Amino acid sequence: MKYILAVPLLFKNAMLSQNKKISEKLIPLDPVSGAIWLLASILSTTWRYRFTGSMQHNPFKLTGQGVIFCFWHCHILIIGHAFRGCGVKAMVSQSRDGERIGAIAQRWRHGLIRGSSSTSAVAALREGARELGEGRNIAITPDGPRGPRRVAKDGCAQIAQLSGAPIIPLRVDCSRQWTLDSWDKFVVPKVGARITISIGAPILARTTQAADTAGVTLALNREIENALGA
């Protein structure tokens, strides 16, 4: 009953968020993104988070430092909720799925960078490097937007090389979850789930004027995969 009573309040809060001053146009919730946001908003009241690892690199403590947070695409819901309102800008694709992810991310007070490894790649790289150069933190799923699952593609490593920003891996373990039949095996924590987020040590890249050093990029990708648990 308490969840039913909470639904009108949740929708009210979502509408109120549209009146807050934000730096980009608010993406409307469609039936799919609205249902996901509503379900997560209800379920998350029962989730219990535990943070371990390099706590000095917690996203809430590194606001305005110009760092790259990375995590697997299947954990977008968990990371987006856990670190809501921490000032990170999320890189999302121009696809319909990216639109839905972006709409939910905005309700949790994340900014957006539109682009991906497969769409508007050059523009996304440049904007990501610019945001980092201005001291803003960004978030990237290195296997997004369409996989292969848990295989790091070049975008995250290339932005790190262009900007010189450190990469902070965020590894997720969930005690109870639903795993969707999607390419990434998208994770939705169940009621009462205990979620552990391990904050890894920074992965450092050599700064280059162009993201073209194939060997360095490949090495960074392998480091990312090892840190996130490929």
Secondary structure in CASP SS format (residue, H / E / C, confidence):
PFRMAT SS
TARGET T0000
AUTHOR 0000-0000-0000
METHOD secondary structure of the structure
MODEL  1
M C 1.00
K H 1.00
Y H 1.00
I H 1.00
L H 1.00
A H 1.00
V H 1.00
P H 1.00
L H 1.00
L H 1.00
F H 1.00
K H 1.00
N H 1.00
A H 1.00
M H 1.00
L H 1.00
S H 1.00
Q C 1.00
N C 1.00
K C 1.00
K C 1.00
I C 1.00
S C 1.00
E C 1.00
K C 1.00
L C 1.00
I C 1.00
P C 1.00
L C 1.00
D C 1.00
P H 1.00
V H 1.00
S H 1.00
G H 1.00
A H 1.00
I H 1.00
W H 1.00
L H 1.00
L H 1.00
A H 1.00
S H 1.00
I H 1.00
L H 1.00
S C 1.00
T C 1.00
T C 1.00
W C 1.00
R E 1.00
Y E 1.00
R E 1.00
F E 1.00
T E 1.00
G E 1.00
S C 1.00
M H 1.00
Q H 1.00
H H 1.00
N C 1.00
P C 1.00
F C 1.00
K C 1.00
L C 1.00
T C 1.00
G C 1.00
Q C 1.00
G C 1.00
V C 1.00
I E 1.00
F E 1.00
C E 1.00
F C 1.00
W C 1.00
H H 1.00
C H 1.00
H H 1.00
I H 1.00
L H 1.00
I H 1.00
I H 1.00
G H 1.00
H H 1.00
A H 1.00
F C 1.00
R C 1.00
G C 1.00
C C 1.00
G C 1.00
V C 1.00
K E 1.00
A E 1.00
M E 1.00
V E 1.00
S C 1.00
Q C 1.00
S C 1.00
R H 1.00
D H 1.00
G H 1.00
E H 1.00
R H 1.00
I H 1.00
G H 1.00
A H 1.00
I H 1.00
A H 1.00
Q H 1.00
R H 1.00
W C 1.00
R C 1.00
H C 1.00
G E 1.00
L E 1.00
I E 1.00
R E 1.00
G C 1.00
S C 1.00
S C 1.00
S C 1.00
T C 1.00
S C 1.00
A H 1.00
V H 1.00
A H 1.00
A H 1.00
L H 1.00
R H 1.00
E H 1.00
G H 1.00
A H 1.00
R H 1.00
E H 1.00
L H 1.00
G H 1.00
E C 1.00
G C 1.00
R C 1.00
N C 1.00
I E 1.00
A E 1.00
I E 1.00
T C 1.00
P C 1.00
D C 1.00
G C 1.00
P C 1.00
R C 1.00
G C 1.00
P C 1.00
R C 1.00
R C 1.00
V C 1.00
A C 1.00
K C 1.00
D H 1.00
G H 1.00
C H 1.00
A H 1.00
Q H 1.00
I H 1.00
A H 1.00
Q H 1.00
L H 1.00
S H 1.00
G C 1.00
A C 1.00
P C 1.00
I E 1.00
I E 1.00
P E 1.00
L E 1.00
R E 1.00
V E 1.00
D E 1.00
C E 1.00
S C 1.00
R C 1.00
Q E 1.00
W E 1.00
T E 1.00
L C 1.00
D C 1.00
S C 1.00
W C 1.00
D C 1.00
K C 1.00
F C 1.00
V E 1.00
V E 1.00
P E 1.00
K C 1.00
V C 1.00
G C 1.00
A C 1.00
R E 1.00
I E 1.00
T E 1.00
I E 1.00
S E 1.00
I E 1.00
G C 1.00
A C 1.00
P C 1.00
I E 1.00
L C 1.00
A C 1.00
R C 1.00
T C 1.00
T C 1.00
Q C 1.00
A C 1.00
A C 1.00
D C 1.00
T C 1.00
A H 1.00
G H 1.00
V H 1.00
T H 1.00
L H 1.00
A H 1.00
L H 1.00
N H 1.00
R H 1.00
E H 1.00
I H 1.00
E H 1.00
N H 1.00
A H 1.00
L H 1.00
G C 1.00
A C 1.00
END
